[in-house]
Amino acid sequence: MRLTVLDDHLGRNIQVGRERYRIYLNDVEVKHVFIADDIDGEVIAAVTDSNGCMIAENGEVKRQTLRGKVRIVPL
């Protein structure tokens, strides 16, 4: 399954505020996730600073692509 909060990406677009999921990569929870794909083993998440705050670059949230075993848990 591929979940996304971005309007212009493939996958099932979730409704923020109505649907909630926890995303795990290699059994470690990932915060600030934009896209999670448990079939391809890919997570696209915000880059954060040492305080856990998202980092902006050129007026947009900086993103990182992480790969591994992805688990999507509905809450």
All heavy atoms as a GROMACS GRO file, in nm:
protein
  595
    1MET      N    1   0.084  -0.116   0.000
    1MET     CA    2   0.000   0.000   0.000
    1MET      C    3   0.090   0.124   0.000
    1MET      O    4   0.194   0.126   0.064
    1MET     CB    5  -0.090  -0.004   0.125
    1MET     CG    6  -0.158   0.124   0.156
    1MET     SD    7  -0.277   0.124   0.293
    1MET     CE    8  -0.212   0.016   0.414
    2ARG      N    9   0.047   0.225  -0.073
    2ARG     CA   10   0.120   0.351  -0.078
    2ARG      C   11   0.028   0.461  -0.028
    2ARG      O   12  -0.078   0.486  -0.087
    2ARG     CB   13   0.167   0.380  -0.220
    2ARG     CG   14   0.247   0.508  -0.234
    2ARG     CD   15   0.290   0.526  -0.380
    2ARG     NE   16   0.358   0.649  -0.403
    2ARG     CZ   17   0.490   0.664  -0.403
    2ARG    NH1   18   0.568   0.559  -0.382
    2ARG    NH2   19   0.545   0.780  -0.426
    3LEU      N   20   0.068   0.526   0.081
    3LEU     CA   21  -0.009   0.637   0.137
    3LEU      C   22   0.066   0.767   0.113
    3LEU      O   23   0.189   0.770   0.117
    3LEU     CB   24  -0.026   0.619   0.288
    3LEU     CG   25  -0.101   0.496   0.336
    3LEU    CD1   26  -0.103   0.494   0.488
    3LEU    CD2   27  -0.241   0.493   0.282
    4THR      N   28  -0.009   0.873   0.090
    4THR     CA   29   0.053   1.004   0.070
    4THR      C   30  -0.035   1.113   0.129
    4THR      O   31  -0.157   1.098   0.135
    4THR     CB   32   0.080   1.032  -0.079
    4THR    OG1   33   0.143   1.159  -0.092
    4THR    CG2   34  -0.046   1.029  -0.162
    5VAL      N   35   0.027   1.221   0.171
    5VAL     CA   36  -0.046   1.340   0.212
    5VAL      C   37  -0.030   1.451   0.107
    5VAL      O   38  -0.086   1.558   0.122
    5VAL     CB   39  -0.002   1.393   0.351
    5VAL    CG1   40  -0.033   1.292   0.459
    5VAL    CG2   41   0.145   1.431   0.350
    6LEU      N   42   0.044   1.422   0.000
    6LEU     CA   43   0.069   1.519  -0.106
    6LEU      C   44  -0.033   1.501  -0.218
    6LEU      O   45  -0.059   1.390  -0.261
    6LEU     CB   46   0.211   1.501  -0.161
    6LEU     CG   47   0.323   1.510  -0.057
    6LEU    CD1   48   0.457   1.475  -0.121
    6LEU    CD2   49   0.327   1.648   0.007
    7ASP      N   50  -0.090   1.610  -0.263
    7ASP     CA   51  -0.194   1.604  -0.366
    7ASP      C   52  -0.144   1.558  -0.502
    7ASP      O   53  -0.217   1.497  -0.578
    7ASP     CB   54  -0.261   1.742  -0.382
    7ASP     CG   55  -0.343   1.780  -0.261
    7ASP    OD1   56  -0.393   1.689  -0.191
    7ASP    OD2   57  -0.356   1.901  -0.235
    8ASP      N   58  -0.020   1.588  -0.535
    8ASP     CA   59   0.030   1.562  -0.670
    8ASP      C   60   0.113   1.434  -0.682
    8ASP      O   61   0.194   1.421  -0.772
    8ASP     CB   62   0.111   1.682  -0.719
    8ASP     CG   63   0.228   1.715  -0.628
    8ASP    OD1   64   0.230   1.667  -0.513
    8ASP    OD2   65   0.317   1.789  -0.671
    9HIS      N   66   0.092   1.338  -0.592
    9HIS     CA   67   0.167   1.212  -0.596
    9HIS      C   68   0.074   1.092  -0.603
    9HIS      O   69  -0.039   1.098  -0.556
    9HIS     CB   70   0.258   1.199  -0.473
    9HIS     CG   71   0.378   1.288  -0.480
    9HIS    ND1   72   0.497   1.245  -0.533
    9HIS    CD2   73   0.396   1.416  -0.445
    9HIS    CE1   74   0.584   1.345  -0.529
    9HIS    NE2   75   0.525   1.449  -0.476
   10LEU      N   76   0.125   0.986  -0.664
   10LEU     CA   77   0.048   0.863  -0.673
   10LEU      C   78   0.033   0.799  -0.537
   10LEU      O   79   0.119   0.813  -0.451
   10LEU     CB   80   0.116   0.765  -0.768
   10LEU     CG   81   0.127   0.808  -0.914
   10LEU    CD1   82   0.209   0.706  -0.991
   10LEU    CD2   83  -0.010   0.825  -0.976
   11GLY      N   84  -0.074   0.727  -0.519
   11GLY     CA   85  -0.099   0.659  -0.393
   11GLY      C   86  -0.232   0.702  -0.337
   11GLY      O   87  -0.300   0.790  -0.390
   12ARG      N   88  -0.272   0.636  -0.229
   12ARG     CA   89  -0.398   0.671  -0.165
   12ARG      C   90  -0.376   0.795  -0.080
   12ARG      O   91  -0.297   0.795   0.014
   12ARG     CB   92  -0.448   0.557  -0.078
   12ARG     CG   93  -0.592   0.580  -0.033
   12ARG     CD   94  -0.650   0.458   0.031
   12ARG     NE   95  -0.611   0.444   0.170
   12ARG     CZ   96  -0.653   0.523   0.269
   12ARG    NH1   97  -0.734   0.623   0.244
   12ARG    NH2   98  -0.615   0.500   0.392
   13ASN      N   99  -0.442   0.901  -0.118
   13ASN     CA  100  -0.428   1.028  -0.048
   13ASN      C  101  -0.510   1.024   0.079
   13ASN      O  102  -0.632   1.011   0.074
   13ASN     CB  103  -0.475   1.142  -0.140
   13ASN     CG  104  -0.423   1.276  -0.095
   13ASN    OD1  105  -0.419   1.303   0.023
   13ASN    ND2  106  -0.383   1.357  -0.190
   14ILE      N  107  -0.443   1.032   0.194
   14ILE     CA  108  -0.516   1.026   0.321
   14ILE      C  109  -0.564   1.165   0.360
   14ILE      O  110  -0.508   1.267   0.317
   14ILE     CB  111  -0.431   0.964   0.434
   14ILE    CG1  112  -0.313   1.054   0.470
   14ILE    CG2  113  -0.384   0.826   0.398
   14ILE    CD1  114  -0.247   1.015   0.600
   15GLN      N  115  -0.667   1.169   0.440
   15GLN     CA  116  -0.723   1.294   0.488
   15GLN      C  117  -0.660   1.327   0.623
   15GLN      O  118  -0.692   1.264   0.724
   15GLN     CB  119  -0.874   1.284   0.500
   15GLN     CG  120  -0.941   1.260   0.368
   15GLN     CD  121  -1.092   1.241   0.383
   15GLN    OE1  122  -1.146   1.241   0.493
   15GLN    NE2  123  -1.158   1.227   0.271
   16VAL      N  124  -0.572   1.424   0.622
   16VAL     CA  125  -0.503   1.464   0.744
   16VAL      C  126  -0.608   1.514   0.844
   16VAL      O  127  -0.697   1.589   0.810
   16VAL     CB  128  -0.399   1.574   0.715
   16VAL    CG1  129  -0.331   1.620   0.842
   16VAL    CG2  130  -0.297   1.524   0.614
   17GLY      N  131  -0.597   1.470   0.966
   17GLY     CA  132  -0.693   1.507   1.069
   17GLY      C  133  -0.805   1.406   1.086
   17GLY      O  134  -0.869   1.400   1.189
   18ARG      N  135  -0.830   1.325   0.984
   18ARG     CA  136  -0.933   1.221   0.993
   18ARG      C  137  -0.871   1.082   1.002
   18ARG      O  138  -0.921   0.996   1.072
   18ARG     CB  139  -1.023   1.225   0.870
   18ARG     CG  140  -1.117   1.340   0.870
   18ARG     CD  141  -1.211   1.325   0.757
   18ARG     NE  142  -1.338   1.382   0.791
   18ARG     CZ  143  -1.441   1.382   0.711
   18ARG    NH1  144  -1.431   1.326   0.593
   18ARG    NH2  145  -1.553   1.438   0.748
   19GLU      N  146  -0.765   1.061   0.927
   19GLU     CA  147  -0.697   0.931   0.926
   19GLU      C  148  -0.560   0.949   0.990
   19GLU      O  149  -0.491   1.046   0.962
   19GLU     CB  150  -0.678   0.881   0.783
   19GLU     CG  151  -0.805   0.855   0.709
   19GLU     CD  152  -0.775   0.812   0.567
   19GLU    OE1  153  -0.741   0.695   0.547
   19GLU    OE2  154  -0.785   0.897   0.478
   20ARG      N  155  -0.521   0.853   1.073
   20ARG     CA  156  -0.390   0.860   1.136
   20ARG      C  157  -0.321   0.725   1.124
   20ARG      O  158  -0.384   0.620   1.138
   20ARG     CB  159  -0.403   0.900   1.282
   20ARG     CG  160  -0.463   1.039   1.293
   20ARG     CD  161  -0.436   1.112   1.420
   20ARG     NE  162  -0.315   1.085   1.490
   20ARG     CZ  163  -0.207   1.163   1.487
   20ARG    NH1  164  -0.204   1.269   1.415
   20ARG    NH2  165  -0.102   1.131   1.559
   21TYR      N  166  -0.192   0.731   1.098
   21TYR     CA  167  -0.110   0.611   1.083
   21TYR      C  168   0.022   0.634   1.153
   21TYR      O  169   0.070   0.746   1.164
   21TYR     CB  170  -0.082   0.583   0.935
   21TYR     CG  171  -0.205   0.552   0.855
   21TYR    CD1  172  -0.281   0.653   0.797
   21TYR    CD2  173  -0.246   0.421   0.837
   21TYR    CE1  174  -0.395   0.625   0.724
   21TYR    CE2  175  -0.360   0.392   0.764
   21TYR     CZ  176  -0.434   0.494   0.707
   21TYR     OH  177  -0.546   0.465   0.636
   22ARG      N  178   0.081   0.526   1.199
   22ARG     CA  179   0.221   0.527   1.244
   22ARG      C  180   0.300   0.456   1.136
   22ARG      O  181   0.257   0.351   1.086
   22ARG     CB  182   0.236   0.457   1.378
   22ARG     CG  183   0.184   0.540   1.490
   22ARG     CD  184   0.266   0.522   1.616
   22ARG     NE  185   0.223   0.622   1.712
   22ARG     CZ  186   0.162   0.595   1.826
   22ARG    NH1  187   0.140   0.471   1.861
   22ARG    NH2  188   0.126   0.692   1.906
   23ILE      N  189   0.414   0.513   1.102
   23ILE     CA  190   0.499   0.456   0.999
   23ILE      C  191   0.629   0.412   1.064
   23ILE      O  192   0.693   0.489   1.137
   23ILE     CB  193   0.528   0.561   0.888
   23ILE    CG1  194   0.399   0.621   0.833
   23ILE    CG2  195   0.613   0.499   0.778
   23ILE    CD1  196   0.301   0.523   0.774
   24TYR      N  197   0.666   0.287   1.037
   24TYR     CA  198   0.790   0.231   1.090
   24TYR      C  199   0.882   0.193   0.975
   24TYR      O  200   0.837   0.135   0.876
   24TYR     CB  201   0.762   0.108   1.175
   24TYR     CG  202   0.681   0.139   1.299
   24TYR    CD1  203   0.542   0.135   1.297
   24TYR    CD2  204   0.745   0.173   1.418
   24TYR    CE1  205   0.468   0.164   1.411
   24TYR    CE2  206   0.672   0.202   1.532
   24TYR     CZ  207   0.534   0.198   1.528
   24TYR     OH  208   0.462   0.227   1.640
   25LEU      N  209   1.008   0.226   0.989
   25LEU     CA  210   1.111   0.185   0.893
   25LEU      C  211   1.212   0.102   0.970
   25LEU      O  212   1.274   0.152   1.065
   25LEU     CB  213   1.178   0.308   0.831
   25LEU     CG  214   1.288   0.278   0.730
   25LEU    CD1  215   1.228   0.217   0.604
   25LEU    CD2  216   1.366   0.403   0.697
   26ASN      N  217   1.224  -0.025   0.932
   26ASN     CA  218   1.312  -0.118   1.003
   26ASN      C  219   1.281  -0.118   1.154
   26ASN      O  220   1.370  -0.113   1.237
   26ASN     CB  221   1.459  -0.086   0.977
   26ASN     CG  222   1.492  -0.095   0.830
   26ASN    OD1  223   1.439  -0.180   0.757
   26ASN    ND2  224   1.578  -0.007   0.782
   27ASP      N  225   1.150  -0.118   1.186
   27ASP     CA  226   1.097  -0.123   1.322
   27ASP      C  227   1.127   0.000   1.408
   27ASP      O  228   1.115  -0.005   1.529
   27ASP     CB  229   1.144  -0.250   1.395
   27ASP     CG  230   1.087  -0.375   1.330
   27ASP    OD1  231   0.969  -0.372   1.289
   27ASP    OD2  232   1.160  -0.475   1.320
   28VAL      N  233   1.161   0.113   1.344
   28VAL     CA  234   1.181   0.240   1.413
   28VAL      C  235   1.079   0.338   1.358
   28VAL      O  236   1.068   0.356   1.237
   28VAL     CB  237   1.324   0.295   1.392
   28VAL    CG1  238   1.339   0.431   1.457
   28VAL    CG2  239   1.427   0.197   1.446
   29GLU      N  240   1.002   0.403   1.448
   29GLU     CA  241   0.899   0.496   1.402
   29GLU      C  242   0.961   0.617   1.334
   29GLU      O  243   1.062   0.672   1.380
   29GLU     CB  244   0.814   0.543   1.520
   29GLU     CG  245   0.695   0.626   1.476
   29GLU     CD  246   0.602   0.665   1.588
   29GLU    OE1  247   0.631   0.635   1.706
   29GLU    OE2  248   0.499   0.727   1.557
   30VAL      N  249   0.901   0.657   1.222
   30VAL     CA  250   0.945   0.774   1.146
   30VAL      C  251   0.838   0.882   1.161
   30VAL      O  252   0.720   0.856   1.144
   30VAL     CB  253   0.965   0.740   0.996
   30VAL    CG1  254   1.012   0.861   0.919
   30VAL    CG2  255   1.062   0.624   0.979
   31LYS      N  256   0.880   1.002   1.193
   31LYS     CA  257   0.789   1.116   1.210
   31LYS      C  258   0.791   1.204   1.084
   31LYS      O  259   0.886   1.199   1.006
   31LYS     CB  260   0.831   1.202   1.330
   31LYS     CG  261   0.832   1.127   1.461
   31LYS     CD  262   0.693   1.105   1.510
   31LYS     CE  263   0.696   1.050   1.652
   31LYS     NZ  264   0.564   1.028   1.705
   32HIS      N  265   0.689   1.284   1.069
   32HIS     CA  266   0.678   1.383   0.961
   32HIS      C  267   0.688   1.318   0.823
   32HIS      O  268   0.764   1.360   0.737
   32HIS     CB  269   0.785   1.492   0.974
   32HIS     CG  270   0.792   1.555   1.109
   32HIS    ND1  271   0.686   1.625   1.164
   32HIS    CD2  272   0.890   1.555   1.203
   32HIS    CE1  273   0.722   1.668   1.285
   32HIS    NE2  274   0.844   1.625   1.311
   33VAL      N  275   0.607   1.213   0.802
   33VAL     CA  276   0.610   1.137   0.677
   33VAL      C  277   0.514   1.197   0.575
   33VAL      O  278   0.400   1.229   0.606
   33VAL     CB  279   0.573   0.989   0.704
   33VAL    CG1  280   0.560   0.911   0.575
   33VAL    CG2  281   0.676   0.926   0.796
   34PHE      N  282   0.562   1.213   0.453
   34PHE     CA  283   0.480   1.260   0.341
   34PHE      C  284   0.426   1.142   0.260
   34PHE      O  285   0.312   1.142   0.218
   34PHE     CB  286   0.560   1.350   0.247
   34PHE     CG  287   0.606   1.477   0.312
   34PHE    CD1  288   0.740   1.497   0.342
   34PHE    CD2  289   0.516   1.577   0.344
   34PHE    CE1  290   0.783   1.614   0.400
   34PHE    CE2  291   0.558   1.694   0.404
   34PHE     CZ  292   0.693   1.712   0.432
   35ILE      N  293   0.512   1.042   0.236
   35ILE     CA  294   0.474   0.925   0.157
   35ILE      C  295   0.533   0.801   0.225
   35ILE      O  296   0.648   0.801   0.268
   35ILE     CB  297   0.528   0.934   0.013
   35ILE    CG1  298   0.467   1.054  -0.059
   35ILE    CG2  299   0.501   0.805  -0.064
   35ILE    CD1  300   0.529   1.084  -0.194
   36ALA      N  301   0.450   0.697   0.234
   36ALA     CA  302   0.497   0.568   0.287
   36ALA      C  303   0.450   0.459   0.193
   36ALA      O  304   0.333   0.454   0.155
   36ALA     CB  305   0.442   0.544   0.426
   37ASP      N  306   0.541   0.371   0.152
   37ASP     CA  307   0.509   0.263   0.060
   37ASP      C  308   0.569   0.134   0.115
   37ASP      O  309   0.691   0.116   0.114
   37ASP     CB  310   0.567   0.294  -0.078
   37ASP     CG  311   0.521   0.199  -0.185
   37ASP    OD1  312   0.500   0.080  -0.155
   37ASP    OD2  313   0.507   0.243  -0.301
   38ASP      N  314   0.481   0.045   0.165
   38ASP     CA  315   0.531  -0.078   0.226
   38ASP      C  316   0.563  -0.186   0.123
   38ASP      O  317   0.628  -0.284   0.155
   38ASP     CB  318   0.436  -0.130   0.333
   38ASP     CG  319   0.297  -0.164   0.282
   38ASP    OD1  320   0.269  -0.141   0.162
   38ASP    OD2  321   0.216  -0.213   0.362
   39ILE      N  322   0.521  -0.168  -0.001
   39ILE     CA  323   0.554  -0.264  -0.107
   39ILE      C  324   0.693  -0.237  -0.162
   39ILE      O  325   0.775  -0.327  -0.176
   39ILE     CB  326   0.447  -0.261  -0.218
   39ILE    CG1  327   0.314  -0.309  -0.161
   39ILE    CG2  328   0.490  -0.348  -0.338
   39ILE    CD1  329   0.196  -0.290  -0.253
   40ASP      N  330   0.721  -0.109  -0.194
   40ASP     CA  331   0.853  -0.071  -0.247
   40ASP      C  332   0.956  -0.046  -0.137
   40ASP      O  333   1.073  -0.026  -0.167
   40ASP     CB  334   0.841   0.054  -0.335
   40ASP     CG  335   0.769   0.027  -0.466
   40ASP    OD1  336   0.765  -0.090  -0.509
   40ASP    OD2  337   0.716   0.123  -0.525
   41GLY      N  338   0.912  -0.042  -0.012
   41GLY     CA  339   1.005  -0.020   0.100
   41GLY      C  340   1.062   0.120   0.101
   41GLY      O  341   1.182   0.138   0.118
   42GLU      N  342   0.976   0.220   0.082
   42GLU     CA  343   1.023   0.358   0.072
   42GLU      C  344   0.940   0.451   0.158
   42GLU      O  345   0.817   0.439   0.164
   42GLU     CB  346   1.015   0.403  -0.074
   42GLU     CG  347   1.061   0.543  -0.100
   42GLU     CD  348   1.052   0.579  -0.246
   42GLU    OE1  349   0.944   0.618  -0.292
   42GLU    OE2  350   1.155   0.565  -0.315
   43VAL      N  351   1.008   0.543   0.225
   43VAL     CA  352   0.943   0.648   0.304
   43VAL      C  353   1.005   0.781   0.263
   43VAL      O  354   1.127   0.791   0.254
   43VAL     CB  355   0.964   0.626   0.456
   43VAL    CG1  356   0.915   0.746   0.536
   43VAL    CG2  357   0.897   0.500   0.502
   44ILE      N  358   0.921   0.880   0.237
   44ILE     CA  359   0.968   1.015   0.212
   44ILE      C  360   0.920   1.098   0.330
   44ILE      O  361   0.800   1.108   0.355
   44ILE     CB  362   0.918   1.070   0.078
   44ILE    CG1  363   0.970   0.984  -0.036
   44ILE    CG2  364   0.962   1.216   0.061
   44ILE    CD1  365   0.918   1.020  -0.173
   45ALA      N  366   1.016   1.155   0.402
   45ALA     CA  367   0.985   1.227   0.525
   45ALA      C  368   1.060   1.360   0.528
   45ALA      O  369   1.156   1.380   0.454
   45ALA     CB  370   1.024   1.143   0.646
   46ALA      N  371   1.016   1.447   0.616
   46ALA     CA  372   1.082   1.576   0.634
   46ALA      C  373   1.217   1.557   0.703
   46ALA      O  374   1.233   1.469   0.787
   46ALA     CB  375   0.995   1.668   0.719
   47VAL      N  376   1.311   1.640   0.665
   47VAL     CA  377   1.440   1.645   0.734
   47VAL      C  378   1.420   1.734   0.856
   47VAL      O  379   1.359   1.840   0.847
   47VAL     CB  380   1.549   1.703   0.641
   47VAL    CG1  381   1.681   1.720   0.716
   47VAL    CG2  382   1.568   1.615   0.519
   48THR      N  383   1.469   1.688   0.971
   48THR     CA  384   1.453   1.764   1.094
   48THR      C  385   1.588   1.803   1.153
   48THR      O  386   1.690   1.739   1.126
   48THR     CB  387   1.374   1.684   1.199
   48THR    OG1  388   1.441   1.561   1.224
   48THR    CG2  389   1.232   1.657   1.151
   49ASP      N  390   1.585   1.908   1.235
   49ASP     CA  391   1.707   1.949   1.305
   49ASP      C  392   1.720   1.870   1.435
   49ASP      O  393   1.640   1.780   1.463
   49ASP     CB  394   1.708   2.100   1.329
   49ASP     CG  395   1.596   2.149   1.418
   49ASP    OD1  396   1.533   2.067   1.487
   49ASP    OD2  397   1.572   2.272   1.420
   50SER      N  398   1.817   1.905   1.516
   50SER     CA  399   1.842   1.831   1.640
   50SER      C  400   1.729   1.844   1.742
   50SER      O  401   1.719   1.763   1.833
   50SER     CB  402   1.974   1.877   1.703
   50SER     OG  403   1.967   2.016   1.733
   51ASN      N  404   1.642   1.944   1.725
   51ASN     CA  405   1.526   1.962   1.814
   51ASN      C  406   1.401   1.894   1.761
   51ASN      O  407   1.295   1.904   1.822
   51ASN     CB  408   1.498   2.110   1.837
   51ASN     CG  409   1.610   2.179   1.910
   51ASN    OD1  410   1.669   2.123   2.001
   51ASN    ND2  411   1.639   2.302   1.870
   52GLY      N  412   1.410   1.830   1.644
   52GLY     CA  413   1.294   1.763   1.585
   52GLY      C  414   1.207   1.854   1.500
   52GLY      O  415   1.099   1.814   1.457
   53CYS      N  416   1.252   1.977   1.477
   53CYS     CA  417   1.177   2.072   1.393
   53CYS      C  418   1.213   2.052   1.246
   53CYS      O  419   1.329   2.028   1.212
   53CYS     CB  420   1.207   2.215   1.435
   53CYS     SG  421   1.158   2.252   1.603
   54MET      N  422   1.112   2.065   1.159
   54MET     CA  423   1.136   2.049   1.017
   54MET      C  424   1.224   2.162   0.963
   54MET      O  425   1.214   2.276   1.008
   54MET     CB  426   1.004   2.047   0.940
   54MET     CG  427   0.923   1.924   0.968
   54MET     SD  428   0.773   1.920   0.870
   54MET     CE  429   0.655   1.967   0.994
   55ILE      N  430   1.309   2.128   0.867
   55ILE     CA  431   1.400   2.224   0.805
   55ILE      C  432   1.342   2.267   0.671
   55ILE      O  433   1.300   2.183   0.591
   55ILE     CB  434   1.539   2.161   0.785
   55ILE    CG1  435   1.600   2.125   0.920
   55ILE    CG2  436   1.630   2.253   0.705
   55ILE    CD1  437   1.731   2.049   0.911
   56ALA      N  438   1.341   2.398   0.647
   56ALA     CA  439   1.294   2.452   0.519
   56ALA      C  440   1.415   2.486   0.432
   56ALA      O  441   1.521   2.526   0.481
   56ALA     CB  442   1.211   2.577   0.541
   57GLU      N  443   1.397   2.466   0.302
   57GLU     CA  444   1.501   2.499   0.205
   57GLU      C  445   1.432   2.559   0.083
   57GLU      O  446   1.344   2.494   0.024
   57GLU     CB  447   1.579   2.373   0.168
   57GLU     CG  448   1.696   2.397   0.078
   57GLU     CD  449   1.775   2.269   0.057
   57GLU    OE1  450   1.733   2.186  -0.027
   57GLU    OE2  451   1.876   2.252   0.125
   58ASN      N  452   1.467   2.679   0.047
   58ASN     CA  453   1.404   2.749  -0.066
   58ASN      C  454   1.253   2.759  -0.049
   58ASN      O  455   1.177   2.743  -0.144
   58ASN     CB  456   1.439   2.683  -0.199
   58ASN     CG  457   1.588   2.683  -0.227
   58ASN    OD1  458   1.657   2.781  -0.196
   58ASN    ND2  459   1.637   2.576  -0.283
   59GLY      N  460   1.208   2.782   0.072
   59GLY     CA  461   1.066   2.801   0.099
   59GLY      C  462   0.983   2.674   0.107
   59GLY      O  463   0.862   2.680   0.119
   60GLU      N  464   1.046   2.557   0.102
   60GLU     CA  465   0.974   2.430   0.112
   60GLU      C  466   1.041   2.342   0.216
   60GLU      O  467   1.160   2.356   0.244
   60GLU     CB  468   0.974   2.357  -0.022
   60GLU     CG  469   0.892   2.425  -0.128
   60GLU     CD  470   0.877   2.339  -0.252
   60GLU    OE1  471   0.907   2.219  -0.247
   60GLU    OE2  472   0.834   2.394  -0.355
   61VAL      N  473   0.963   2.251   0.272
   61VAL     CA  474   1.018   2.157   0.369
   61VAL      C  475   1.115   2.064   0.296
   61VAL      O  476   1.082   2.006   0.192
   61VAL     CB  477   0.906   2.075   0.436
   61VAL    CG1  478   0.964   1.968   0.527
   61VAL    CG2  479   0.813   2.166   0.515
   62LYS      N  480   1.234   2.052   0.352
   62LYS     CA  481   1.335   1.964   0.293
   62LYS      C  482   1.295   1.819   0.317
   62LYS      O  483   1.252   1.784   0.427
   62LYS     CB  484   1.471   1.993   0.355
   62LYS     CG  485   1.585   1.924   0.287
   62LYS     CD  486   1.718   1.972   0.343
   62LYS     CE  487   1.831   1.902   0.273
   62LYS     NZ  488   1.960   1.947   0.322
   63ARG      N  489   1.306   1.736   0.214
   63ARG     CA  490   1.263   1.596   0.223
   63ARG      C  491   1.382   1.502   0.208
   63ARG      O  492   1.482   1.535   0.146
   63ARG     CB  493   1.164   1.565   0.111
   63ARG     CG  494   1.040   1.649   0.117
   63ARG     CD  495   0.950   1.617   0.000
   63ARG     NE  496   0.844   1.715  -0.011
   63ARG     CZ  497   0.761   1.723  -0.112
   63ARG    NH1  498   0.770   1.639  -0.213
   63ARG    NH2  499   0.666   1.815  -0.114
   64GLN      N  500   1.363   1.383   0.266
   64GLN     CA  501   1.463   1.277   0.251
   64GLN      C  502   1.391   1.147   0.216
   64GLN      O  503   1.280   1.124   0.261
   64GLN     CB  504   1.545   1.261   0.379
   64GLN     CG  505   1.462   1.223   0.500
   64GLN     CD  506   1.544   1.217   0.626
   64GLN    OE1  507   1.665   1.195   0.621
   64GLN    NE2  508   1.480   1.236   0.741
   65THR      N  509   1.454   1.066   0.134
   65THR     CA  510   1.400   0.936   0.098
   65THR      C  511   1.475   0.830   0.177
   65THR      O  512   1.598   0.825   0.176
   65THR     CB  513   1.416   0.910  -0.054
   65THR    OG1  514   1.347   1.013  -0.125
   65THR    CG2  515   1.360   0.775  -0.092
   66LEU      N  516   1.399   0.747   0.247
   66LEU     CA  517   1.455   0.641   0.330
   66LEU      C  518   1.406   0.508   0.276
   66LEU      O  519   1.291   0.496   0.233
   66LEU     CB  520   1.410   0.659   0.475
   66LEU     CG  521   1.434   0.797   0.535
   66LEU    CD1  522   1.358   0.812   0.665
   66LEU    CD2  523   1.582   0.821   0.556
   67ARG      N  524   1.491   0.406   0.278
   67ARG     CA  525   1.454   0.275   0.225
   67ARG      C  526   1.479   0.167   0.330
   67ARG      O  527   1.572   0.176   0.409
   67ARG     CB  528   1.533   0.245   0.100
   67ARG     CG  529   1.504   0.342  -0.012
   67ARG     CD  530   1.564   0.297  -0.144
   67ARG     NE  531   1.545   0.395  -0.246
   67ARG     CZ  532   1.432   0.414  -0.314
   67ARG    NH1  533   1.329   0.338  -0.289
   67ARG    NH2  534   1.424   0.506  -0.407
   68GLY      N  535   1.393   0.066   0.325
   68GLY     CA  536   1.404  -0.047   0.418
   68GLY      C  537   1.271  -0.116   0.429
   68GLY      O  538   1.184  -0.105   0.342
   69LYS      N  539   1.252  -0.187   0.538
   69LYS     CA  540   1.126  -0.257   0.564
   69LYS      C  541   1.027  -0.157   0.624
   69LYS      O  542   1.046  -0.107   0.735
   69LYS     CB  543   1.148  -0.372   0.660
   69LYS     CG  544   1.022  -0.449   0.691
   69LYS     CD  545   1.048  -0.556   0.794
   69LYS     CE  546   0.915  -0.613   0.839
   69LYS     NZ  547   0.926  -0.683   0.965
   70VAL      N  548   0.919  -0.128   0.550
   70VAL     CA  549   0.821  -0.029   0.592
   70VAL      C  550   0.698  -0.099   0.646
   70VAL      O  551   0.648  -0.195   0.585
   70VAL     CB  552   0.782   0.063   0.474
   70VAL    CG1  553   0.673   0.161   0.516
   70VAL    CG2  554   0.904   0.137   0.421
   71ARG      N  555   0.650  -0.051   0.762
   71ARG     CA  556   0.527  -0.103   0.821
   71ARG      C  557   0.435   0.015   0.846
   71ARG      O  558   0.474   0.114   0.908
   71ARG     CB  559   0.560  -0.177   0.949
   71ARG     CG  560   0.441  -0.250   1.009
   71ARG     CD  561   0.485  -0.351   1.116
   71ARG     NE  562   0.583  -0.299   1.209
   71ARG     CZ  563   0.556  -0.260   1.334
   71ARG    NH1  564   0.434  -0.268   1.380
   71ARG    NH2  565   0.652  -0.217   1.412
   72ILE      N  566   0.310   0.004   0.798
   72ILE     CA  567   0.209   0.108   0.812
   72ILE      C  568   0.104   0.056   0.910
   72ILE      O  569   0.042  -0.045   0.886
   72ILE     CB  570   0.146   0.143   0.677
   72ILE    CG1  571   0.253   0.191   0.579
   72ILE    CG2  572   0.034   0.244   0.694
   72ILE    CD1  573   0.205   0.204   0.435
   73VAL      N  574   0.086   0.128   1.022
   73VAL     CA  575  -0.006   0.085   1.126
   73VAL      C  576  -0.116   0.189   1.141
   73VAL      O  577  -0.090   0.302   1.183
   73VAL     CB  578   0.068   0.067   1.260
   73VAL    CG1  579  -0.029   0.024   1.369
   73VAL    CG2  580   0.182  -0.032   1.246
   74PRO      N  581  -0.241   0.153   1.108
   74PRO     CA  582  -0.352   0.247   1.130
   74PRO      C  583  -0.380   0.265   1.279
   74PRO      O  584  -0.367   0.171   1.357
   74PRO     CB  585  -0.471   0.181   1.060
   74PRO     CG  586  -0.431   0.042   1.030
   74PRO     CD  587  -0.284   0.028   1.049
   75LEU      N  588  -0.416   0.386   1.318
   75LEU     CA  589  -0.447   0.416   1.459
   75LEU      C  590  -0.597   0.428   1.478
   75LEU      O  591  -0.670   0.462   1.391
   75LEU     CB  592  -0.380   0.544   1.503
   75LEU     CG  593  -0.228   0.544   1.498
   75LEU    CD1  594  -0.176   0.678   1.541
   75LEU    CD2  595  -0.171   0.435   1.585
   0.00000   0.00000   0.00000
